[in-house]
Amino acid sequence: MPIKSYLAHPQEDKKQALFEALSKIEQCEVIPAKNEDLLIVVTDTNSQEEEDKLKKLMENIDSLKLLSMVSGFNTPKND
């Protein structure tokens, strides 16, 4: 299962709106930075396909200015 972390930079004065939009997405855990105008987003999905759809969904949020991946980890499924 892909687990990835991102830095989400909001549009100017849109940090709270971005936080609320990302928090509504089940596969996202959102942590606001205390000293910067950005959010830390950790995603946990069941497949790379689901992760790709999630990333597109996040990138289409109006209050998002920039989404940059910081780290990615994929645990292979044991069949």
mmCIF file of the N, C-alpha and C atoms, coordinates in Angstrom:
data_MODEL
# 
_entry.id   MODEL 
# 
loop_
_atom_site.group_PDB 
_atom_site.id 
_atom_site.type_symbol 
_atom_site.label_atom_id 
_atom_site.label_alt_id 
_atom_site.label_comp_id 
_atom_site.label_asym_id 
_atom_site.label_entity_id 
_atom_site.label_seq_id 
_atom_site.pdbx_PDB_ins_code 
_atom_site.Cartn_x 
_atom_site.Cartn_y 
_atom_site.Cartn_z 
_atom_site.occupancy 
_atom_site.B_iso_or_equiv 
_atom_site.pdbx_formal_charge 
_atom_site.auth_seq_id 
_atom_site.auth_comp_id 
_atom_site.auth_asym_id 
_atom_site.auth_atom_id 
_atom_site.pdbx_PDB_model_num 
ATOM 1   N N  . MET A 1 1  ? 0.831   -1.176  0.000  1.00 0.00 ? 1  MET A N  1 
ATOM 2   C CA . MET A 1 1  ? 0.000   0.000   0.000  1.00 0.00 ? 1  MET A CA 1 
ATOM 3   C C  . MET A 1 1  ? 0.877   1.241   0.000  1.00 0.00 ? 1  MET A C  1 
ATOM 4   N N  . PRO A 1 2  ? 0.645   2.157   -0.916 1.00 0.00 ? 2  PRO A N  1 
ATOM 5   C CA . PRO A 1 2  ? 1.436   3.389   -0.964 1.00 0.00 ? 2  PRO A CA 1 
ATOM 6   C C  . PRO A 1 2  ? 1.120   4.321   0.207  1.00 0.00 ? 2  PRO A C  1 
ATOM 7   N N  . ILE A 1 3  ? 2.154   4.751   0.880  1.00 0.00 ? 3  ILE A N  1 
ATOM 8   C CA . ILE A 1 3  ? 2.051   5.779   1.909  1.00 0.00 ? 3  ILE A CA 1 
ATOM 9   C C  . ILE A 1 3  ? 2.973   6.903   1.466  1.00 0.00 ? 3  ILE A C  1 
ATOM 10  N N  . LYS A 1 4  ? 2.395   8.094   1.309  1.00 0.00 ? 4  LYS A N  1 
ATOM 11  C CA . LYS A 1 4  ? 3.191   9.226   0.825  1.00 0.00 ? 4  LYS A CA 1 
ATOM 12  C C  . LYS A 1 4  ? 2.931   10.441  1.687  1.00 0.00 ? 4  LYS A C  1 
ATOM 13  N N  . SER A 1 5  ? 3.928   11.312  1.735  1.00 0.00 ? 5  SER A N  1 
ATOM 14  C CA . SER A 1 5  ? 3.741   12.576  2.449  1.00 0.00 ? 5  SER A CA 1 
ATOM 15  C C  . SER A 1 5  ? 4.019   13.727  1.490  1.00 0.00 ? 5  SER A C  1 
ATOM 16  N N  . TYR A 1 6  ? 3.243   14.776  1.666  1.00 0.00 ? 6  TYR A N  1 
ATOM 17  C CA . TYR A 1 6  ? 3.304   15.947  0.794  1.00 0.00 ? 6  TYR A CA 1 
ATOM 18  C C  . TYR A 1 6  ? 3.361   17.219  1.627  1.00 0.00 ? 6  TYR A C  1 
ATOM 19  N N  . LEU A 1 7  ? 3.913   18.267  1.037  1.00 0.00 ? 7  LEU A N  1 
ATOM 20  C CA . LEU A 1 7  ? 3.767   19.620  1.552  1.00 0.00 ? 7  LEU A CA 1 
ATOM 21  C C  . LEU A 1 7  ? 2.742   20.295  0.650  1.00 0.00 ? 7  LEU A C  1 
ATOM 22  N N  . ALA A 1 8  ? 1.678   20.793  1.247  1.00 0.00 ? 8  ALA A N  1 
ATOM 23  C CA . ALA A 1 8  ? 0.623   21.460  0.495  1.00 0.00 ? 8  ALA A CA 1 
ATOM 24  C C  . ALA A 1 8  ? 0.691   22.948  0.795  1.00 0.00 ? 8  ALA A C  1 
ATOM 25  N N  . HIS A 1 9  ? 0.991   23.734  -0.226 1.00 0.00 ? 9  HIS A N  1 
ATOM 26  C CA . HIS A 1 9  ? 1.080   25.186  -0.096 1.00 0.00 ? 9  HIS A CA 1 
ATOM 27  C C  . HIS A 1 9  ? -0.247  25.784  -0.556 1.00 0.00 ? 9  HIS A C  1 
ATOM 28  N N  . PRO A 1 10 ? -0.915  26.539  0.310  1.00 0.00 ? 10 PRO A N  1 
ATOM 29  C CA . PRO A 1 10 ? -2.211  27.101  -0.065 1.00 0.00 ? 10 PRO A CA 1 
ATOM 30  C C  . PRO A 1 10 ? -2.076  28.377  -0.897 1.00 0.00 ? 10 PRO A C  1 
ATOM 31  N N  . GLN A 1 11 ? -3.150  28.705  -1.606 1.00 0.00 ? 11 GLN A N  1 
ATOM 32  C CA . GLN A 1 11 ? -3.242  30.020  -2.221 1.00 0.00 ? 11 GLN A CA 1 
ATOM 33  C C  . GLN A 1 11 ? -3.211  31.048  -1.089 1.00 0.00 ? 11 GLN A C  1 
ATOM 34  N N  . GLU A 1 12 ? -2.906  32.287  -1.396 1.00 0.00 ? 12 GLU A N  1 
ATOM 35  C CA . GLU A 1 12 ? -2.802  33.319  -0.372 1.00 0.00 ? 12 GLU A CA 1 
ATOM 36  C C  . GLU A 1 12 ? -4.094  33.418  0.448  1.00 0.00 ? 12 GLU A C  1 
ATOM 37  N N  . ASP A 1 13 ? -3.946  33.390  1.757  1.00 0.00 ? 13 ASP A N  1 
ATOM 38  C CA . ASP A 1 13 ? -5.062  33.481  2.722  1.00 0.00 ? 13 ASP A CA 1 
ATOM 39  C C  . ASP A 1 13 ? -6.071  32.338  2.591  1.00 0.00 ? 13 ASP A C  1 
ATOM 40  N N  . LYS A 1 14 ? -5.658  31.176  2.099  1.00 0.00 ? 14 LYS A N  1 
ATOM 41  C CA . LYS A 1 14 ? -6.565  30.045  1.903  1.00 0.00 ? 14 LYS A CA 1 
ATOM 42  C C  . LYS A 1 14 ? -6.141  28.806  2.687  1.00 0.00 ? 14 LYS A C  1 
ATOM 43  N N  . LYS A 1 15 ? -5.282  28.968  3.695  1.00 0.00 ? 15 LYS A N  1 
ATOM 44  C CA . LYS A 1 15 ? -4.785  27.812  4.446  1.00 0.00 ? 15 LYS A CA 1 
ATOM 45  C C  . LYS A 1 15 ? -5.925  27.049  5.114  1.00 0.00 ? 15 LYS A C  1 
ATOM 46  N N  . GLN A 1 16 ? -6.854  27.754  5.742  1.00 0.00 ? 16 GLN A N  1 
ATOM 47  C CA . GLN A 1 16 ? -7.954  27.086  6.438  1.00 0.00 ? 16 GLN A CA 1 
ATOM 48  C C  . GLN A 1 16 ? -8.863  26.365  5.442  1.00 0.00 ? 16 GLN A C  1 
ATOM 49  N N  . ALA A 1 17 ? -9.144  26.992  4.313  1.00 0.00 ? 17 ALA A N  1 
ATOM 50  C CA . ALA A 1 17 ? -9.988  26.365  3.289  1.00 0.00 ? 17 ALA A CA 1 
ATOM 51  C C  . ALA A 1 17 ? -9.323  25.103  2.749  1.00 0.00 ? 17 ALA A C  1 
ATOM 52  N N  . LEU A 1 18 ? -8.013  25.157  2.537  1.00 0.00 ? 18 LEU A N  1 
ATOM 53  C CA . LEU A 1 18 ? -7.284  23.991  2.056  1.00 0.00 ? 18 LEU A CA 1 
ATOM 54  C C  . LEU A 1 18 ? -7.283  22.895  3.120  1.00 0.00 ? 18 LEU A C  1 
ATOM 55  N N  . PHE A 1 19 ? -7.069  23.274  4.364  1.00 0.00 ? 19 PHE A N  1 
ATOM 56  C CA . PHE A 1 19 ? -7.097  22.303  5.456  1.00 0.00 ? 19 PHE A CA 1 
ATOM 57  C C  . PHE A 1 19 ? -8.443  21.577  5.489  1.00 0.00 ? 19 PHE A C  1 
ATOM 58  N N  . GLU A 1 20 ? -9.527  22.326  5.396  1.00 0.00 ? 20 GLU A N  1 
ATOM 59  C CA . GLU A 1 20 ? -10.865 21.734  5.452  1.00 0.00 ? 20 GLU A CA 1 
ATOM 60  C C  . GLU A 1 20 ? -11.123 20.811  4.263  1.00 0.00 ? 20 GLU A C  1 
ATOM 61  N N  . ALA A 1 21 ? -10.700 21.231  3.069  1.00 0.00 ? 21 ALA A N  1 
ATOM 62  C CA . ALA A 1 21 ? -10.918 20.407  1.873  1.00 0.00 ? 21 ALA A CA 1 
ATOM 63  C C  . ALA A 1 21 ? -10.129 19.103  1.949  1.00 0.00 ? 21 ALA A C  1 
ATOM 64  N N  . LEU A 1 22 ? -8.878  19.175  2.353  1.00 0.00 ? 22 LEU A N  1 
ATOM 65  C CA . LEU A 1 22 ? -8.056  17.971  2.443  1.00 0.00 ? 22 LEU A CA 1 
ATOM 66  C C  . LEU A 1 22 ? -8.523  17.054  3.574  1.00 0.00 ? 22 LEU A C  1 
ATOM 67  N N  . SER A 1 23 ? -8.994  17.635  4.661  1.00 0.00 ? 23 SER A N  1 
ATOM 68  C CA . SER A 1 23 ? -9.444  16.845  5.803  1.00 0.00 ? 23 SER A CA 1 
ATOM 69  C C  . SER A 1 23 ? -10.686 16.013  5.482  1.00 0.00 ? 23 SER A C  1 
ATOM 70  N N  . LYS A 1 24 ? -11.443 16.425  4.495  1.00 0.00 ? 24 LYS A N  1 
ATOM 71  C CA . LYS A 1 24 ? -12.645 15.689  4.097  1.00 0.00 ? 24 LYS A CA 1 
ATOM 72  C C  . LYS A 1 24 ? -12.318 14.418  3.315  1.00 0.00 ? 24 LYS A C  1 
ATOM 73  N N  . ILE A 1 25 ? -11.093 14.297  2.841  1.00 0.00 ? 25 ILE A N  1 
ATOM 74  C CA . ILE A 1 25 ? -10.682 13.142  2.048  1.00 0.00 ? 25 ILE A CA 1 
ATOM 75  C C  . ILE A 1 25 ? -10.238 12.035  3.006  1.00 0.00 ? 25 ILE A C  1 
ATOM 76  N N  . GLU A 1 26 ? -10.907 10.904  2.906  1.00 0.00 ? 26 GLU A N  1 
ATOM 77  C CA . GLU A 1 26 ? -10.698 9.800   3.858  1.00 0.00 ? 26 GLU A CA 1 
ATOM 78  C C  . GLU A 1 26 ? -9.250  9.316   3.916  1.00 0.00 ? 26 GLU A C  1 
ATOM 79  N N  . GLN A 1 27 ? -8.558  9.274   2.795  1.00 0.00 ? 27 GLN A N  1 
ATOM 80  C CA . GLN A 1 27 ? -7.199  8.727   2.756  1.00 0.00 ? 27 GLN A CA 1 
ATOM 81  C C  . GLN A 1 27 ? -6.127  9.724   3.179  1.00 0.00 ? 27 GLN A C  1 
ATOM 82  N N  . CYS A 1 28 ? -6.529  10.916  3.625  1.00 0.00 ? 28 CYS A N  1 
ATOM 83  C CA . CYS A 1 28 ? -5.564  11.960  3.988  1.00 0.00 ? 28 CYS A CA 1 
ATOM 84  C C  . CYS A 1 28 ? -5.580  12.261  5.476  1.00 0.00 ? 28 CYS A C  1 
ATOM 85  N N  . GLU A 1 29 ? -4.390  12.401  6.024  1.00 0.00 ? 29 GLU A N  1 
ATOM 86  C CA . GLU A 1 29 ? -4.227  12.971  7.355  1.00 0.00 ? 29 GLU A CA 1 
ATOM 87  C C  . GLU A 1 29 ? -3.531  14.305  7.157  1.00 0.00 ? 29 GLU A C  1 
ATOM 88  N N  . VAL A 1 30 ? -4.094  15.364  7.704  1.00 0.00 ? 30 VAL A N  1 
ATOM 89  C CA . VAL A 1 30 ? -3.587  16.719  7.457  1.00 0.00 ? 30 VAL A CA 1 
ATOM 90  C C  . VAL A 1 30 ? -3.109  17.333  8.758  1.00 0.00 ? 30 VAL A C  1 
ATOM 91  N N  . ILE A 1 31 ? -1.883  17.880  8.716  1.00 0.00 ? 31 ILE A N  1 
ATOM 92  C CA . ILE A 1 31 ? -1.286  18.503  9.889  1.00 0.00 ? 31 ILE A CA 1 
ATOM 93  C C  . ILE A 1 31 ? -0.854  19.918  9.499  1.00 0.00 ? 31 ILE A C  1 
ATOM 94  N N  . PRO A 1 32 ? -1.431  20.944  10.116 1.00 0.00 ? 32 PRO A N  1 
ATOM 95  C CA . PRO A 1 32 ? -1.005  22.306  9.784  1.00 0.00 ? 32 PRO A CA 1 
ATOM 96  C C  . PRO A 1 32 ? 0.354   22.621  10.405 1.00 0.00 ? 32 PRO A C  1 
ATOM 97  N N  . ALA A 1 33 ? 1.216   23.256  9.632  1.00 0.00 ? 33 ALA A N  1 
ATOM 98  C CA . ALA A 1 33 ? 2.504   23.702  10.161 1.00 0.00 ? 33 ALA A CA 1 
ATOM 99  C C  . ALA A 1 33 ? 2.266   24.893  11.082 1.00 0.00 ? 33 ALA A C  1 
ATOM 100 N N  . LYS A 1 34 ? 2.999   24.958  12.168 1.00 0.00 ? 34 LYS A N  1 
ATOM 101 C CA . LYS A 1 34 ? 2.808   26.043  13.129 1.00 0.00 ? 34 LYS A CA 1 
ATOM 102 C C  . LYS A 1 34 ? 3.538   27.317  12.728 1.00 0.00 ? 34 LYS A C  1 
ATOM 103 N N  . ASN A 1 35 ? 4.650   27.190  12.039 1.00 0.00 ? 35 ASN A N  1 
ATOM 104 C CA . ASN A 1 35 ? 5.464   28.373  11.752 1.00 0.00 ? 35 ASN A CA 1 
ATOM 105 C C  . ASN A 1 35 ? 5.544   28.717  10.265 1.00 0.00 ? 35 ASN A C  1 
ATOM 106 N N  . GLU A 1 36 ? 4.794   28.026  9.424  1.00 0.00 ? 36 GLU A N  1 
ATOM 107 C CA . GLU A 1 36 ? 4.811   28.293  7.983  1.00 0.00 ? 36 GLU A CA 1 
ATOM 108 C C  . GLU A 1 36 ? 3.387   28.247  7.456  1.00 0.00 ? 36 GLU A C  1 
ATOM 109 N N  . ASP A 1 37 ? 3.174   28.853  6.317  1.00 0.00 ? 37 ASP A N  1 
ATOM 110 C CA . ASP A 1 37 ? 1.858   28.840  5.680  1.00 0.00 ? 37 ASP A CA 1 
ATOM 111 C C  . ASP A 1 37 ? 1.774   27.628  4.760  1.00 0.00 ? 37 ASP A C  1 
ATOM 112 N N  . LEU A 1 38 ? 1.770   26.443  5.375  1.00 0.00 ? 38 LEU A N  1 
ATOM 113 C CA . LEU A 1 38 ? 1.656   25.206  4.602  1.00 0.00 ? 38 LEU A CA 1 
ATOM 114 C C  . LEU A 1 38 ? 1.070   24.106  5.461  1.00 0.00 ? 38 LEU A C  1 
ATOM 115 N N  . LEU A 1 39 ? 0.679   23.035  4.796  1.00 0.00 ? 39 LEU A N  1 
ATOM 116 C CA . LEU A 1 39 ? 0.100   21.875  5.468  1.00 0.00 ? 39 LEU A CA 1 
ATOM 117 C C  . LEU A 1 39 ? 0.927   20.646  5.131  1.00 0.00 ? 39 LEU A C  1 
ATOM 118 N N  . ILE A 1 40 ? 1.034   19.741  6.068  1.00 0.00 ? 40 ILE A N  1 
ATOM 119 C CA . ILE A 1 40 ? 1.668   18.448  5.837  1.00 0.00 ? 40 ILE A CA 1 
ATOM 120 C C  . ILE A 1 40 ? 0.537   17.457  5.623  1.00 0.00 ? 40 ILE A C  1 
ATOM 121 N N  . VAL A 1 41 ? 0.614   16.704  4.534  1.00 0.00 ? 41 VAL A N  1 
ATOM 122 C CA . VAL A 1 41 ? -0.440  15.760  4.187  1.00 0.00 ? 41 VAL A CA 1 
ATOM 123 C C  . VAL A 1 41 ? 0.181   14.374  4.054  1.00 0.00 ? 41 VAL A C  1 
ATOM 124 N N  . VAL A 1 42 ? -0.371  13.408  4.783  1.00 0.00 ? 42 VAL A N  1 
ATOM 125 C CA . VAL A 1 42 ? 0.071   12.017  4.685  1.00 0.00 ? 42 VAL A CA 1 
ATOM 126 C C  . VAL A 1 42 ? -1.086  11.228  4.098  1.00 0.00 ? 42 VAL A C  1 
ATOM 127 N N  . THR A 1 43 ? -0.801  10.491  3.012  1.00 0.00 ? 43 THR A N  1 
ATOM 128 C CA . THR A 1 43 ? -1.834  9.691   2.364  1.00 0.00 ? 43 THR A CA 1 
ATOM 129 C C  . THR A 1 43 ? -1.539  8.210   2.548  1.00 0.00 ? 43 THR A C  1 
ATOM 130 N N  . ASP A 1 44 ? -2.605  7.436   2.618  1.00 0.00 ? 44 ASP A N  1 
ATOM 131 C CA . ASP A 1 44 ? -2.495  5.992   2.770  1.00 0.00 ? 44 ASP A CA 1 
ATOM 132 C C  . ASP A 1 44 ? -3.567  5.371   1.884  1.00 0.00 ? 44 ASP A C  1 
ATOM 133 N N  . THR A 1 45 ? -3.151  4.700   0.836  1.00 0.00 ? 45 THR A N  1 
ATOM 134 C CA . THR A 1 45 ? -4.088  4.113   -0.120 1.00 0.00 ? 45 THR A CA 1 
ATOM 135 C C  . THR A 1 45 ? -3.799  2.623   -0.291 1.00 0.00 ? 45 THR A C  1 
ATOM 136 N N  . ASN A 1 46 ? -4.713  1.922   -0.977 1.00 0.00 ? 46 ASN A N  1 
ATOM 137 C CA . ASN A 1 46 ? -4.579  0.473   -1.152 1.00 0.00 ? 46 ASN A CA 1 
ATOM 138 C C  . ASN A 1 46 ? -3.817  0.066   -2.408 1.00 0.00 ? 46 ASN A C  1 
ATOM 139 N N  . SER A 1 47 ? -3.634  0.993   -3.337 1.00 0.00 ? 47 SER A N  1 
ATOM 140 C CA . SER A 1 47 ? -2.938  0.657   -4.581 1.00 0.00 ? 47 SER A CA 1 
ATOM 141 C C  . SER A 1 47 ? -2.358  1.923   -5.202 1.00 0.00 ? 47 SER A C  1 
ATOM 142 N N  . GLN A 1 48 ? -1.451  1.740   -6.146 1.00 0.00 ? 48 GLN A N  1 
ATOM 143 C CA . GLN A 1 48 ? -0.881  2.887   -6.839 1.00 0.00 ? 48 GLN A CA 1 
ATOM 144 C C  . GLN A 1 48 ? -1.955  3.593   -7.663 1.00 0.00 ? 48 GLN A C  1 
ATOM 145 N N  . GLU A 1 49 ? -2.880  2.821   -8.234 1.00 0.00 ? 49 GLU A N  1 
ATOM 146 C CA . GLU A 1 49 ? -3.984  3.422   -9.005 1.00 0.00 ? 49 GLU A CA 1 
ATOM 147 C C  . GLU A 1 49 ? -4.825  4.336   -8.114 1.00 0.00 ? 49 GLU A C  1 
ATOM 148 N N  . GLU A 1 50 ? -5.153  3.869   -6.910 1.00 0.00 ? 50 GLU A N  1 
ATOM 149 C CA . GLU A 1 50 ? -5.922  4.692   -5.972 1.00 0.00 ? 50 GLU A CA 1 
ATOM 150 C C  . GLU A 1 50 ? -5.133  5.934   -5.570 1.00 0.00 ? 50 GLU A C  1 
ATOM 151 N N  . GLU A 1 51 ? -3.821  5.785   -5.372 1.00 0.00 ? 51 GLU A N  1 
ATOM 152 C CA . GLU A 1 51 ? -2.963  6.916   -5.019 1.00 0.00 ? 51 GLU A CA 1 
ATOM 153 C C  . GLU A 1 51 ? -2.943  7.951   -6.143 1.00 0.00 ? 51 GLU A C  1 
ATOM 154 N N  . ASP A 1 52 ? -2.863  7.491   -7.400 1.00 0.00 ? 52 ASP A N  1 
ATOM 155 C CA . ASP A 1 52 ? -2.858  8.410   -8.539 1.00 0.00 ? 52 ASP A CA 1 
ATOM 156 C C  . ASP A 1 52 ? -4.157  9.209   -8.617 1.00 0.00 ? 52 ASP A C  1 
ATOM 157 N N  . LYS A 1 53 ? -5.291  8.538   -8.385 1.00 0.00 ? 53 LYS A N  1 
ATOM 158 C CA . LYS A 1 53 ? -6.590  9.224   -8.393 1.00 0.00 ? 53 LYS A CA 1 
ATOM 159 C C  . LYS A 1 53 ? -6.659  10.244  -7.254 1.00 0.00 ? 53 LYS A C  1 
ATOM 160 N N  . LEU A 1 54 ? -6.143  9.857   -6.094 1.00 0.00 ? 54 LEU A N  1 
ATOM 161 C CA . LEU A 1 54 ? -6.148  10.751  -4.946 1.00 0.00 ? 54 LEU A CA 1 
ATOM 162 C C  . LEU A 1 54 ? -5.305  11.995  -5.219 1.00 0.00 ? 54 LEU A C  1 
ATOM 163 N N  . LYS A 1 55 ? -4.146  11.808  -5.816 1.00 0.00 ? 55 LYS A N  1 
ATOM 164 C CA . LYS A 1 55 ? -3.276  12.949  -6.111 1.00 0.00 ? 55 LYS A CA 1 
ATOM 165 C C  . LYS A 1 55 ? -3.965  13.912  -7.077 1.00 0.00 ? 55 LYS A C  1 
ATOM 166 N N  . LYS A 1 56 ? -4.629  13.384  -8.100 1.00 0.00 ? 56 LYS A N  1 
ATOM 167 C CA . LYS A 1 56 ? -5.360  14.249  -9.034 1.00 0.00 ? 56 LYS A CA 1 
ATOM 168 C C  . LYS A 1 56 ? -6.472  15.001  -8.318 1.00 0.00 ? 56 LYS A C  1 
ATOM 169 N N  . LEU A 1 57 ? -7.173  14.314  -7.405 1.00 0.00 ? 57 LEU A N  1 
ATOM 170 C CA . LEU A 1 57 ? -8.230  14.952  -6.628 1.00 0.00 ? 57 LEU A CA 1 
ATOM 171 C C  . LEU A 1 57 ? -7.662  16.105  -5.800 1.00 0.00 ? 57 LEU A C  1 
ATOM 172 N N  . MET A 1 58 ? -6.539  15.867  -5.131 1.00 0.00 ? 58 MET A N  1 
ATOM 173 C CA . MET A 1 58 ? -5.927  16.912  -4.310 1.00 0.00 ? 58 MET A CA 1 
ATOM 174 C C  . MET A 1 58 ? -5.462  18.083  -5.166 1.00 0.00 ? 58 MET A C  1 
ATOM 175 N N  . GLU A 1 59 ? -4.863  17.797  -6.317 1.00 0.00 ? 59 GLU A N  1 
ATOM 176 C CA . GLU A 1 59 ? -4.349  18.855  -7.180 1.00 0.00 ? 59 GLU A CA 1 
ATOM 177 C C  . GLU A 1 59 ? -5.451  19.738  -7.759 1.00 0.00 ? 59 GLU A C  1 
ATOM 178 N N  . ASN A 1 60 ? -6.694  19.274  -7.754 1.00 0.00 ? 60 ASN A N  1 
ATOM 179 C CA . ASN A 1 60 ? -7.806  20.050  -8.293 1.00 0.00 ? 60 ASN A CA 1 
ATOM 180 C C  . ASN A 1 60 ? -8.527  20.892  -7.240 1.00 0.00 ? 60 ASN A C  1 
ATOM 181 N N  . ILE A 1 61 ? -8.028  20.946  -6.027 1.00 0.00 ? 61 ILE A N  1 
ATOM 182 C CA . ILE A 1 61 ? -8.620  21.789  -4.984 1.00 0.00 ? 61 ILE A CA 1 
ATOM 183 C C  . ILE A 1 61 ? -8.232  23.240  -5.265 1.00 0.00 ? 61 ILE A C  1 
ATOM 184 N N  . ASP A 1 62 ? -9.236  24.108  -5.348 1.00 0.00 ? 62 ASP A N  1 
ATOM 185 C CA . ASP A 1 62 ? -9.006  25.512  -5.719 1.00 0.00 ? 62 ASP A CA 1 
ATOM 186 C C  . ASP A 1 62 ? -8.062  26.261  -4.780 1.00 0.00 ? 62 ASP A C  1 
ATOM 187 N N  . SER A 1 63 ? -8.094  25.939  -3.492 1.00 0.00 ? 63 SER A N  1 
ATOM 188 C CA . SER A 1 63 ? -7.268  26.662  -2.525 1.00 0.00 ? 63 SER A CA 1 
ATOM 189 C C  . SER A 1 63 ? -5.816  26.176  -2.494 1.00 0.00 ? 63 SER A C  1 
ATOM 190 N N  . LEU A 1 64 ? -5.496  25.155  -3.299 1.00 0.00 ? 64 LEU A N  1 
ATOM 191 C CA . LEU A 1 64 ? -4.129  24.629  -3.358 1.00 0.00 ? 64 LEU A CA 1 
ATOM 192 C C  . LEU A 1 64 ? -3.304  25.390  -4.395 1.00 0.00 ? 64 LEU A C  1 
ATOM 193 N N  . LYS A 1 65 ? -2.145  25.860  -3.970 1.00 0.00 ? 65 LYS A N  1 
ATOM 194 C CA . LYS A 1 65 ? -1.217  26.541  -4.886 1.00 0.00 ? 65 LYS A CA 1 
ATOM 195 C C  . LYS A 1 65 ? -0.181  25.556  -5.420 1.00 0.00 ? 65 LYS A C  1 
ATOM 196 N N  . LEU A 1 66 ? 0.389   24.731  -4.527 1.00 0.00 ? 66 LEU A N  1 
ATOM 197 C CA . LEU A 1 66 ? 1.454   23.810  -4.903 1.00 0.00 ? 66 LEU A CA 1 
ATOM 198 C C  . LEU A 1 66 ? 1.410   22.588  -4.006 1.00 0.00 ? 66 LEU A C  1 
ATOM 199 N N  . LEU A 1 67 ? 1.553   21.407  -4.598 1.00 0.00 ? 67 LEU A N  1 
ATOM 200 C CA . LEU A 1 67 ? 1.616   20.155  -3.856 1.00 0.00 ? 67 LEU A CA 1 
ATOM 201 C C  . LEU A 1 67 ? 2.932   19.484  -4.212 1.00 0.00 ? 67 LEU A C  1 
ATOM 202 N N  . SER A 1 68 ? 3.786   19.274  -3.227 1.00 0.00 ? 68 SER A N  1 
ATOM 203 C CA . SER A 1 68 ? 5.067   18.630  -3.507 1.00 0.00 ? 68 SER A CA 1 
ATOM 204 C C  . SER A 1 68 ? 5.250   17.413  -2.610 1.00 0.00 ? 68 SER A C  1 
ATOM 205 N N  . MET A 1 69 ? 5.574   16.281  -3.254 1.00 0.00 ? 69 MET A N  1 
ATOM 206 C CA . MET A 1 69 ? 5.786   15.061  -2.500 1.00 0.00 ? 69 MET A CA 1 
ATOM 207 C C  . MET A 1 69 ? 7.130   15.124  -1.786 1.00 0.00 ? 69 MET A C  1 
ATOM 208 N N  . VAL A 1 70 ? 7.123   14.714  -0.517 1.00 0.00 ? 70 VAL A N  1 
ATOM 209 C CA . VAL A 1 70 ? 8.333   14.719  0.294  1.00 0.00 ? 70 VAL A CA 1 
ATOM 210 C C  . VAL A 1 70 ? 8.901   13.316  0.397  1.00 0.00 ? 70 VAL A C  1 
ATOM 211 N N  . SER A 1 71 ? 8.010   12.338  0.555  1.00 0.00 ? 71 SER A N  1 
ATOM 212 C CA . SER A 1 71 ? 8.461   10.971  0.757  1.00 0.00 ? 71 SER A CA 1 
ATOM 213 C C  . SER A 1 71 ? 7.390   10.001  0.278  1.00 0.00 ? 71 SER A C  1 
ATOM 214 N N  . GLY A 1 72 ? 7.825   8.856   -0.206 1.00 0.00 ? 72 GLY A N  1 
ATOM 215 C CA . GLY A 1 72 ? 6.894   7.826   -0.622 1.00 0.00 ? 72 GLY A CA 1 
ATOM 216 C C  . GLY A 1 72 ? 7.386   6.452   -0.203 1.00 0.00 ? 72 GLY A C  1 
ATOM 217 N N  . PHE A 1 73 ? 6.469   5.589   0.190  1.00 0.00 ? 73 PHE A N  1 
ATOM 218 C CA . PHE A 1 73 ? 6.814   4.247   0.629  1.00 0.00 ? 73 PHE A CA 1 
ATOM 219 C C  . PHE A 1 73 ? 5.721   3.316   0.152  1.00 0.00 ? 73 PHE A C  1 
ATOM 220 N N  . ASN A 1 74 ? 6.095   2.175   -0.417 1.00 0.00 ? 74 ASN A N  1 
ATOM 221 C CA . ASN A 1 74 ? 5.116   1.239   -0.919 1.00 0.00 ? 74 ASN A CA 1 
ATOM 222 C C  . ASN A 1 74 ? 5.399   -0.142  -0.329 1.00 0.00 ? 74 ASN A C  1 
ATOM 223 N N  . THR A 1 75 ? 4.425   -0.664  0.402  1.00 0.00 ? 75 THR A N  1 
ATOM 224 C CA . THR A 1 75 ? 4.525   -2.009  0.972  1.00 0.00 ? 75 THR A CA 1 
ATOM 225 C C  . THR A 1 75 ? 3.897   -2.991  -0.001 1.00 0.00 ? 75 THR A C  1 
ATOM 226 N N  . PRO A 1 76 ? 4.679   -3.903  -0.552 1.00 0.00 ? 76 PRO A N  1 
ATOM 227 C CA . PRO A 1 76 ? 4.078   -4.875  -1.469 1.00 0.00 ? 76 PRO A CA 1 
ATOM 228 C C  . PRO A 1 76 ? 3.105   -5.802  -0.742 1.00 0.00 ? 76 PRO A C  1 
ATOM 229 N N  . LYS A 1 77 ? 2.044   -6.188  -1.442 1.00 0.00 ? 77 LYS A N  1 
ATOM 230 C CA . LYS A 1 77 ? 1.067   -7.106  -0.853 1.00 0.00 ? 77 LYS A CA 1 
ATOM 231 C C  . LYS A 1 77 ? 1.629   -8.508  -0.876 1.00 0.00 ? 77 LYS A C  1 
ATOM 232 N N  . ASN A 1 78 ? 1.408   -9.239  0.197  1.00 0.00 ? 78 ASN A N  1 
ATOM 233 C CA . ASN A 1 78 ? 1.784   -10.642 0.251  1.00 0.00 ? 78 ASN A CA 1 
ATOM 234 C C  . ASN A 1 78 ? 0.585   -11.463 -0.184 1.00 0.00 ? 78 ASN A C  1 
ATOM 235 N N  . ASP A 1 79 ? 0.714   -12.209 -1.265 1.00 0.00 ? 79 ASP A N  1 
ATOM 236 C CA . ASP A 1 79 ? -0.396  -12.998 -1.770 1.00 0.00 ? 79 ASP A CA 1 
ATOM 237 C C  . ASP A 1 79 ? -0.441  -14.353 -1.130 1.00 0.00 ? 79 ASP A C  1 
# 
